[in-house]
């Protein structure tokens, strides 16, 4: 591969990787943005069916008996603290 073609290929790959990084970052941040009002509702009532809690930090929360049917919990921290 000639030096000129190699430089064009490298620039093309850098642009492609940059675009993929930006797209992945945008997707990750949108997938983990929980609704603070929904989190407060869960804390106040123990019920939050169909709530958006994606990406919320629920570590150590007592969720025994909580109604979370249909709630978005993708990316939520559900670790139990002992």
Secondary structure, DSSP 8 states (H G I E B T S, - for coil): --HHHHHHHHHHHHHHHHHHHHHHHHHHHHHT---HHHHHHHHHHSB-TT-B-TT-B-TT---TT-B-TT-B-TT-B-----
